[in-house]
Amino acid sequence: MFSSLSRICLLASFYFLAIPTSFSQSPPKPNIIIFLVDDMGLMDTSVPFLLDAKGKPQRHPLNNWYQTPNMKRLADLGMRFSTFYAQSVCSPSRASLITGQNAARHKTTQWINPDENNRGNLGPKEWNWKGIPKTDTTILPLILQKHGYETIYVGKAHFGPFGSFAENPLNLGYHINIGGTAIGHPGSYLGMDNYAQKMKNGSVRQQVPHLENYHQTSTFLTDALTNEAKKEINKAAANKKPFFLQIAHYAVHTPFTFDPSFKAHYMKDTLRGVEAQKFASMVEGMDNSLGQILNELEKLSLSENTIIFFLGDNGSDAPLGPTHEVSSSAPLRGKKGTHYEGGMRIPFIASWAKPERTNRWQKKMPIKQGAIQTQLGTIMDIYPTILDLLDIKNPIGHSVDGTSLAVNLMGNSNSLKSETFLMHFPHDHRSKYFTSYRNGDWKIVYHYFPALNPANTRFELFNLLLDPYETNNLATKMPQKLKQLVNQMREQLEKEGALYPIDENGNITKPSFSNKL
């Protein structure tokens, strides 16, 4: 028989033993990786995202040209979206990704020239050329930093021009920055060039920073950034800290350069030309980086507790043909910087690095394996999805234009999710001064200055269900439908506080509808 004192001591020992046991069983927060590829459109992959009439993946010639086995690996582990939108150029998308806001709202509506304001002759003077301001404390990396995350940025930033607060990712809530600055593309992808463009006077420009250890080596830029990302993953694992890694490759942006590891895979097909061969090798190099990251997570036993969001930042810029026609995004029309689907449709895959039903966080946000989601998604949805996963409330006073994808990732359609996408571009670029608006199966494009539009028309109206490749402009045939969509577009522009182009007389040019089409 135990004495009373013995029983008390025994019970106390069980009590105190139970405390650390319960804490040790509490799983760490999930690691989060955003794998962002510059200028990668929907068709720059061997993984088919477009569907046939029966809703099955449909391969097209470009899917047979590229080789991206690790994208397939990730898609088999999780879910790809057949219809996912970003802005048509990079800086607006990058701001939307970490704010959850549409470009019309955050007002970085053009790619940011790092040296001078590139609003265009008729663009709004107040557009957000300087990028995310110091006063914005609601951006994703800052929120995750406050919740105990090691926040890591590797690769292209392009959040603001030289001298701005947003130039340096360290100012935006990232603990680590490797390679991120104001530039939008590297001077060179070659280590022997020190990842810079060499000028005749001996100076260099467009140099990727923080990679001095790779200078004068044969290391391709994509591999250098991948190596650095893997190092930071290992450091976070050793420190037992959850990490948020944004690996944002400069690939596959110009200057198109053969990735030597994959060059041989594309040399037999000479019909597309040398520049297209270079581009394809860079795509496969990017895909190899994804595979290395997945392997590193597996090696460190982090896969089950790591969620990955893979995406491009705008439509394709592959050197495969005319800007406004069926070319680099075939069979879609248009490419990066245009108002057509090829300019703003991107690949998007969400997956746990290793599906495991018993993992607490995977129970919280299960992702259906090998599935394809047909409901429309946008780059603004990633911000609320991550907050949803972590049970973090959206900051008070911060407007979010995206919606959590949690319901969609389970394989369901979300009745609360908007079926609209607004792409507002009041600047001079490939497509000039336009707003594109999709609502369900319908899409309109409003050209503020028709004479600057290659089609020489103010309105374009497409039924994307019946005409997914935008070949039949219905604007003159369906004026009532056009009027309805113009009014809906105007309402959303006003709601988001959009800035508009200014005509040659200095007048603000808001969208309007006239029966004289």
C-alpha positions as CSV (number, residue, x, y, z in Angstrom):
1,M,0.0,0.0,0.0
2,F,1.2,3.5,-0.8
3,S,1.3,6.1,1.9
4,S,-0.7,9.2,1.5
5,L,2.5,11.1,0.8
6,S,3.6,8.5,-1.8
7,R,0.3,8.7,-3.6
8,I,0.5,12.5,-3.7
9,C,4.1,12.4,-5.1
10,L,3.1,9.7,-7.6
11,L,0.1,11.7,-8.9
12,A,2.3,14.9,-9.0
13,S,4.9,13.1,-11.1
14,F,2.2,11.9,-13.6
15,Y,0.8,15.5,-13.7
16,F,4.1,17.1,-14.5
17,L,5.1,14.4,-17.0
18,A,1.8,15.0,-18.8
19,I,2.5,18.7,-19.4
20,P,5.6,18.3,-21.7
21,T,4.0,15.3,-23.4
22,S,1.0,17.4,-24.5
23,F,3.2,20.2,-25.7
24,S,5.5,17.8,-27.6
25,Q,2.5,16.4,-29.4
26,S,1.5,19.9,-30.6
27,P,2.6,20.0,-34.3
28,P,4.6,23.0,-35.5
29,K,3.0,25.6,-37.8
30,P,3.1,24.6,-41.4
31,N,5.8,25.8,-43.7
32,I,4.6,27.8,-46.7
33,I,6.4,28.1,-50.0
34,I,5.3,30.4,-52.9
35,F,7.2,29.2,-56.0
36,L,6.8,32.1,-58.4
37,V,8.1,31.9,-62.0
38,D,8.6,35.1,-64.0
39,D,6.7,35.4,-67.3
40,M,5.4,31.8,-67.2
41,G,2.1,31.5,-68.9
42,L,-0.5,28.8,-68.9
43,M,1.0,26.8,-71.8
44,D,4.7,26.9,-70.9
45,T,4.6,23.4,-69.4
46,S,4.1,19.8,-70.3
47,V,1.2,19.7,-67.8
48,P,-2.1,20.4,-69.6
49,F,-4.3,23.0,-67.8
50,L,-6.8,23.6,-70.6
51,L,-9.8,21.2,-70.7
52,D,-11.8,19.6,-73.5
53,A,-15.6,19.7,-73.8
54,K,-15.9,16.9,-71.3
55,G,-13.8,18.6,-68.7
56,K,-10.7,16.4,-69.3
57,P,-7.2,17.8,-69.6
58,Q,-6.4,18.4,-73.3
59,R,-2.9,18.4,-74.6
60,H,-1.8,20.9,-77.1
61,P,1.4,21.1,-79.2
62,L,3.1,23.4,-76.6
63,N,2.5,20.8,-73.9
64,N,4.5,18.3,-76.0
65,W,7.3,20.8,-76.6
66,Y,8.1,21.6,-72.9
67,Q,9.4,19.1,-70.4
68,T,8.3,19.8,-66.8
69,P,8.1,16.5,-64.9
70,N,8.3,18.1,-61.5
71,M,5.2,20.3,-62.2
72,K,3.5,17.0,-63.1
73,R,4.8,15.6,-59.8
74,L,3.3,18.5,-57.9
75,A,0.1,18.4,-59.8
76,D,-0.3,14.7,-59.0
77,L,0.2,15.5,-55.3
78,G,-2.3,18.3,-55.3
79,M,-4.6,20.4,-57.4
80,R,-4.2,22.5,-60.5
81,F,-6.6,25.3,-61.6
82,S,-7.7,25.4,-65.2
83,T,-8.7,29.0,-65.0
84,F,-6.4,31.2,-62.9
85,Y,-5.6,34.8,-63.5
86,A,-2.9,37.3,-62.6
87,Q,-2.2,40.8,-63.9
88,S,-0.8,41.0,-67.4
89,V,2.6,42.3,-66.2
90,C,4.8,41.5,-63.3
91,S,5.0,44.3,-60.6
92,P,1.1,44.6,-60.3
93,S,0.9,40.8,-59.8
94,R,3.7,40.7,-57.2
95,A,1.9,43.5,-55.2
96,S,-1.4,41.6,-55.5
97,L,0.2,38.4,-54.2
98,I,1.3,39.9,-50.9
99,T,-1.6,42.3,-50.4
100,G,-4.6,40.2,-51.6
101,Q,-5.7,43.3,-53.5
102,N,-6.4,43.9,-57.1
103,A,-4.1,46.3,-59.0
104,A,-6.9,48.8,-59.4
105,R,-6.9,49.1,-55.6
106,H,-3.2,49.1,-54.7
107,K,-2.6,51.2,-57.8
108,T,0.7,49.6,-59.0
109,T,-0.9,49.1,-62.4
110,Q,2.2,49.0,-64.5
111,W,5.5,47.1,-64.4
112,I,7.9,49.3,-62.5
113,N,10.8,50.8,-64.4
114,P,13.5,50.9,-61.7
115,D,15.0,54.1,-62.9
116,E,12.2,56.4,-64.1
117,N,8.4,56.8,-63.9
118,N,6.9,54.8,-66.8
119,R,3.3,55.8,-66.5
120,G,3.0,56.5,-70.3
121,N,2.0,59.8,-71.9
122,L,-1.6,59.4,-71.0
123,G,-1.3,57.3,-67.8
124,P,-2.5,58.5,-64.4
125,K,0.1,60.7,-62.7
126,E,-0.9,59.3,-59.2
127,W,-0.3,55.6,-60.1
128,N,1.8,53.8,-57.5
129,W,5.2,53.8,-59.1
130,K,7.0,53.6,-55.8
131,G,5.3,50.3,-54.9
132,I,4.2,49.2,-51.4
133,P,4.6,52.1,-48.9
134,K,6.3,52.1,-45.5
135,T,2.9,52.7,-43.9
136,D,1.4,49.4,-45.1
137,T,1.7,46.9,-42.3
138,T,-0.9,44.5,-43.7
139,I,1.3,42.7,-46.3
140,L,1.6,39.0,-46.0
141,P,5.3,38.6,-45.0
142,L,4.9,41.1,-42.1
143,I,1.8,39.3,-40.9
144,L,3.6,35.9,-40.9
145,Q,6.7,37.4,-39.3
146,K,4.5,38.6,-36.4
147,H,3.2,35.0,-36.1
148,G,6.6,33.5,-35.6
149,Y,7.6,32.7,-39.1
150,E,11.1,32.9,-40.6
151,T,10.3,34.9,-43.8
152,I,12.7,34.3,-46.7
153,Y,12.9,36.0,-50.1
154,V,15.0,34.4,-52.8
155,G,15.0,35.8,-56.4
156,K,13.3,38.6,-58.3
157,A,11.5,41.2,-56.2
158,H,10.6,44.2,-58.5
159,F,8.4,45.7,-55.8
160,G,9.6,49.3,-56.3
161,P,12.2,51.4,-58.1
162,F,15.7,52.2,-56.9
163,G,15.7,54.4,-53.8
164,S,12.2,53.5,-52.8
165,F,11.1,51.8,-49.6
166,A,9.8,48.8,-51.5
167,E,13.1,48.3,-53.4
168,N,14.4,46.0,-50.6
169,P,12.4,43.0,-49.5
170,L,13.9,43.4,-46.0
171,N,11.7,46.4,-45.6
172,L,8.6,44.4,-46.5
173,G,8.7,41.8,-43.7
174,Y,11.3,39.4,-45.0
175,H,14.1,38.4,-42.6
176,I,16.2,37.2,-45.5
177,N,16.7,38.6,-48.9
178,I,18.8,36.9,-51.6
179,G,18.7,38.3,-55.1
180,G,15.8,40.7,-54.7
181,T,16.1,44.4,-55.7
182,A,14.5,46.9,-58.1
183,I,15.5,45.2,-61.3
184,G,12.9,43.2,-63.4
185,H,15.3,40.9,-65.2
186,P,19.0,39.9,-64.8
187,G,21.8,41.3,-66.9
188,S,22.8,37.7,-67.5
189,Y,22.0,34.2,-66.3
190,L,25.6,33.2,-66.4
191,G,27.9,33.0,-63.3
192,M,30.9,33.9,-65.6
193,D,29.2,37.2,-66.2
194,N,28.5,37.7,-62.5
195,Y,24.8,37.7,-63.4
196,A,25.2,41.2,-64.9
197,Q,25.2,42.9,-68.2
198,K,28.7,44.2,-69.0
199,M,28.9,47.6,-70.6
200,K,31.6,48.8,-73.0
201,N,32.9,51.3,-70.4
202,G,33.6,48.5,-68.0
203,S,30.6,49.1,-65.8
204,V,27.8,46.6,-65.2
205,R,24.0,46.9,-65.0
206,Q,21.0,44.7,-64.1
207,Q,23.2,42.7,-61.7
208,V,21.5,40.2,-59.4
209,P,22.8,41.0,-55.9
210,H,24.0,38.8,-53.0
211,L,25.4,36.0,-55.3
212,E,29.1,36.9,-55.1
213,N,30.0,33.3,-54.2
214,Y,28.9,32.2,-57.6
215,H,30.7,34.8,-59.6
216,Q,33.1,33.5,-62.2
217,T,31.6,30.1,-62.0
218,S,29.6,28.0,-64.4
219,T,26.5,28.1,-62.1
220,F,23.3,29.1,-64.0
221,L,21.3,31.7,-62.1
222,T,18.3,29.4,-61.6
223,D,20.6,26.9,-59.9
224,A,22.3,29.6,-57.7
225,L,19.0,30.8,-56.4
226,T,17.8,27.2,-55.8
227,N,21.0,26.4,-53.8
228,E,20.4,29.5,-51.7
229,A,16.8,28.6,-51.1
230,K,17.8,25.1,-49.9
231,K,20.4,26.6,-47.5
232,E,17.7,28.8,-45.9
233,I,15.3,25.9,-45.6
234,N,18.0,23.9,-43.8
235,K,18.7,26.9,-41.5
236,A,15.1,27.3,-40.6
237,A,14.8,23.5,-40.0
238,A,17.8,23.5,-37.7
239,N,16.4,26.4,-35.7
240,K,13.0,24.6,-35.5
241,K,11.2,27.6,-36.9
242,P,8.3,27.5,-39.4
243,F,9.3,29.3,-42.6
244,F,7.6,31.3,-45.3
245,L,9.8,31.0,-48.4
246,Q,9.0,33.0,-51.5
247,I,11.3,31.7,-54.2
248,A,10.7,34.0,-57.2
249,H,12.8,32.9,-60.2
250,Y,14.1,35.5,-62.7
251,A,13.6,32.7,-65.2
252,V,11.9,32.6,-67.6
253,H,12.3,36.3,-68.4
254,T,14.7,37.6,-71.0
255,P,17.6,37.6,-71.8
256,F,16.8,34.1,-73.2
257,T,19.8,32.0,-72.5
258,F,20.4,28.3,-72.8
259,D,20.4,26.5,-69.5
260,P,23.3,24.1,-70.2
261,S,21.8,21.3,-68.2
262,F,18.8,21.0,-70.5
263,K,19.9,22.5,-73.8
264,A,20.3,19.1,-75.5
265,H,16.6,18.3,-74.9
266,Y,15.5,21.0,-77.4
267,M,18.1,21.0,-80.1
268,K,16.4,18.5,-82.4
269,D,13.4,20.7,-83.0
270,T,14.7,23.6,-85.2
271,L,11.3,24.8,-86.5
272,R,10.6,27.0,-83.5
273,G,14.0,28.7,-83.7
274,V,17.0,29.2,-81.4
275,E,15.3,31.7,-79.0
276,A,12.4,29.3,-78.4
277,Q,15.0,26.5,-77.7
278,K,16.7,28.8,-75.1
279,F,13.3,29.6,-73.5
280,A,12.3,25.9,-73.3
281,S,15.6,25.0,-71.6
282,M,15.0,27.7,-69.1
283,V,11.5,26.4,-68.4
284,E,13.0,22.9,-67.7
285,G,15.6,24.5,-65.5
286,M,12.9,26.1,-63.4
287,D,11.1,22.8,-63.2
288,N,14.3,21.1,-62.0
289,S,14.5,23.8,-59.2
290,L,11.0,22.8,-58.1
291,G,12.1,19.2,-58.0
292,Q,15.2,20.0,-55.9
293,I,13.0,21.9,-53.4
294,L,10.6,19.0,-53.1
295,N,13.6,16.6,-52.6
296,E,15.1,18.9,-49.9
297,L,11.9,18.9,-48.0
298,E,11.7,15.1,-48.1
299,K,15.3,14.8,-47.0
300,L,14.6,17.0,-44.0
301,S,11.3,15.3,-43.1
302,L,9.4,18.6,-43.7
303,S,7.2,17.5,-46.6
304,E,4.1,16.6,-44.7
305,N,4.1,20.0,-43.0
306,T,4.8,22.1,-46.0
307,I,2.2,23.6,-48.4
308,I,3.4,24.8,-51.8
309,F,1.7,27.4,-54.1
310,F,3.2,27.3,-57.6
311,L,2.3,30.0,-60.2
312,G,3.5,32.4,-62.8
313,D,3.2,36.2,-62.5
314,N,1.6,37.0,-65.9
315,G,1.0,35.5,-69.3
316,S,3.7,33.9,-71.4
317,D,6.4,35.8,-73.2
318,A,7.8,32.9,-75.1
319,P,9.5,34.0,-78.3
320,L,7.0,32.2,-80.5
321,G,5.1,34.7,-82.6
322,P,2.9,37.9,-82.8
323,T,2.0,39.7,-79.6
324,H,-1.8,39.9,-80.1
325,E,-2.4,36.7,-82.0
326,V,-2.3,33.0,-81.2
327,S,1.4,32.4,-80.5
328,S,3.2,31.8,-77.2
329,S,0.1,30.7,-75.4
330,A,-1.5,28.7,-78.3
331,P,-4.3,28.0,-78.5
332,L,-5.0,31.0,-76.4
333,R,-4.7,34.4,-78.0
334,G,-2.1,37.0,-76.9
335,K,0.9,37.0,-74.6
336,K,2.3,39.0,-71.7
337,G,1.1,42.6,-71.6
338,T,-2.0,42.1,-73.6
339,H,-5.7,42.1,-72.9
340,Y,-6.3,38.7,-74.3
341,E,-6.4,35.5,-72.2
342,G,-2.8,34.6,-73.1
343,G,-1.7,37.8,-71.4
344,M,-3.2,37.0,-67.9
345,R,-3.9,33.3,-67.6
346,I,-1.2,31.5,-65.6
347,P,-0.5,28.0,-64.3
348,F,-1.4,27.5,-60.6
349,I,-0.9,24.4,-58.5
350,A,-1.5,24.1,-54.8
351,S,-0.3,21.0,-52.9
352,W,1.1,19.7,-49.7
353,A,4.6,18.5,-50.5
354,K,3.6,15.1,-49.1
355,P,-0.1,14.3,-48.5
356,E,-0.7,12.9,-45.1
357,R,-4.3,12.7,-43.8
358,T,-3.2,12.6,-40.1
359,N,-1.3,15.9,-40.2
360,R,-3.2,18.5,-38.3
361,W,-2.7,21.2,-40.9
362,Q,-3.6,19.0,-43.8
363,K,-6.8,18.2,-41.9
364,K,-7.4,21.9,-41.6
365,M,-6.9,22.5,-45.3
366,P,-7.1,19.2,-47.2
367,I,-6.1,19.3,-50.9
368,K,-7.6,16.8,-53.3
369,Q,-4.9,14.8,-55.0
370,G,-4.5,14.8,-58.8
371,A,-7.5,17.0,-59.2
372,I,-8.4,19.9,-61.5
373,Q,-10.5,22.8,-60.2
374,T,-12.5,24.6,-62.9
375,Q,-13.8,27.5,-60.8
376,L,-12.1,30.7,-61.5
377,G,-9.2,31.7,-59.2
378,T,-6.9,34.7,-59.0
379,I,-3.5,35.7,-57.6
380,M,-5.4,37.8,-55.0
381,D,-6.8,34.5,-53.5
382,I,-3.4,33.3,-52.1
383,Y,-3.2,35.9,-49.4
384,P,-6.6,35.1,-47.8
385,T,-6.0,31.3,-48.3
386,I,-2.8,31.5,-46.2
387,L,-4.5,33.5,-43.5
388,D,-7.4,31.0,-43.5
389,L,-5.0,28.1,-43.1
390,L,-3.4,29.7,-40.0
391,D,-6.7,31.1,-38.5
392,I,-5.3,34.7,-38.8
393,K,-8.0,37.3,-39.2
394,N,-7.6,39.8,-42.0
395,P,-6.2,43.1,-40.6
396,I,-8.8,45.6,-39.6
397,G,-9.3,48.2,-42.4
398,H,-7.4,46.2,-45.0
399,S,-9.6,45.5,-48.1
400,V,-9.0,42.1,-49.7
401,D,-10.2,41.4,-53.2
402,G,-9.4,37.7,-53.1
403,T,-11.2,34.8,-51.5
404,S,-9.8,31.8,-49.6
405,L,-9.4,28.8,-51.8
406,A,-10.0,26.3,-49.0
407,V,-13.3,25.0,-50.3
408,N,-11.9,24.8,-53.9
409,L,-8.8,22.9,-52.8
410,M,-11.1,20.2,-51.4
411,G,-12.5,19.7,-54.9
412,N,-15.7,21.7,-54.4
413,S,-17.1,24.8,-55.9
414,N,-17.3,27.8,-53.6
415,S,-20.7,29.5,-53.8
416,L,-19.3,32.5,-52.0
417,K,-16.5,33.1,-54.5
418,S,-16.8,35.7,-57.1
419,E,-16.8,34.6,-60.8
420,T,-15.2,37.9,-61.8
421,F,-11.8,39.2,-62.7
422,L,-10.9,42.8,-63.4
423,M,-7.6,43.7,-65.1
424,H,-7.1,47.4,-65.2
425,F,-4.2,48.8,-67.2
426,P,-4.3,52.6,-67.7
427,H,-0.8,52.7,-69.3
428,D,1.1,52.4,-72.6
429,H,2.5,48.9,-73.3
430,R,1.8,46.1,-75.7
431,S,-1.9,46.6,-75.2
432,K,-2.5,50.2,-74.4
433,Y,-4.8,51.9,-71.9
434,F,-7.5,49.2,-71.3
435,T,-9.7,47.5,-68.8
436,S,-10.5,43.8,-69.1
437,Y,-13.4,42.4,-67.1
438,R,-14.6,38.8,-66.9
439,N,-17.9,37.8,-65.3
440,G,-18.8,34.1,-65.6
441,D,-18.6,33.1,-69.2
442,W,-18.5,36.7,-70.5
443,K,-15.6,39.0,-71.0
444,I,-15.3,42.6,-72.2
445,V,-12.4,44.7,-73.0
446,Y,-12.7,48.5,-72.9
447,H,-10.2,50.5,-74.9
448,Y,-9.9,54.1,-73.6
449,F,-8.3,55.2,-76.8
450,P,-9.6,53.0,-79.7
451,A,-7.0,54.4,-82.2
452,L,-4.3,52.9,-80.0
453,N,-5.9,49.4,-80.1
454,P,-4.7,47.1,-82.8
455,A,-8.3,46.1,-83.5
456,N,-9.2,49.9,-83.8
457,T,-12.4,49.4,-81.6
458,R,-13.4,50.6,-78.2
459,F,-15.3,47.5,-77.1
460,E,-14.5,43.8,-77.4
461,L,-17.1,41.2,-76.1
462,F,-16.4,37.5,-76.0
463,N,-18.3,34.5,-74.7
464,L,-15.5,32.4,-73.4
465,L,-17.6,29.3,-73.0
466,L,-18.4,29.2,-76.7
467,D,-15.3,31.1,-77.9
468,P,-12.4,30.4,-75.5
469,Y,-9.8,31.6,-78.0
470,E,-11.4,35.1,-78.5
471,T,-12.0,34.9,-82.2
472,N,-15.5,36.4,-82.4
473,N,-16.1,40.0,-81.1
474,L,-19.8,40.2,-80.3
475,A,-19.9,43.9,-79.2
476,T,-21.9,45.1,-82.2
477,K,-24.2,42.0,-82.1
478,M,-25.1,42.1,-78.4
479,P,-25.3,45.7,-77.3
480,Q,-27.5,45.0,-74.3
481,K,-25.1,42.4,-72.9
482,L,-22.3,44.7,-73.6
483,K,-24.0,47.6,-71.7
484,Q,-24.7,45.3,-68.7
485,L,-21.0,44.3,-68.5
486,V,-19.7,47.8,-68.9
487,N,-21.9,48.9,-66.0
488,Q,-20.7,46.1,-63.8
489,M,-17.1,46.8,-64.8
490,R,-17.5,50.5,-63.9
491,E,-19.0,49.6,-60.6
492,Q,-16.1,47.5,-59.7
493,L,-13.6,50.1,-60.9
494,E,-15.2,52.7,-58.7
495,K,-15.4,50.3,-55.7
496,E,-11.6,49.7,-55.9
497,G,-10.8,53.4,-56.4
498,A,-9.3,52.9,-59.8
499,L,-7.2,55.7,-61.5
500,Y,-7.9,56.4,-65.1
501,P,-6.0,57.5,-68.2
502,I,-5.9,61.2,-69.1
503,D,-6.7,62.3,-72.6
504,E,-4.6,64.8,-74.6
505,N,-6.8,67.6,-73.2
506,G,-6.1,66.6,-69.6
507,N,-9.5,65.1,-69.0
508,I,-9.9,61.9,-67.0
509,T,-11.4,59.2,-69.3
510,K,-13.7,56.9,-67.3
511,P,-15.4,54.0,-69.2
512,S,-18.7,54.9,-70.8
513,F,-21.2,53.1,-73.0
514,S,-22.7,54.4,-76.2
515,N,-25.0,52.7,-78.6
516,K,-22.8,54.1,-81.3
517,L,-20.3,51.3,-81.2
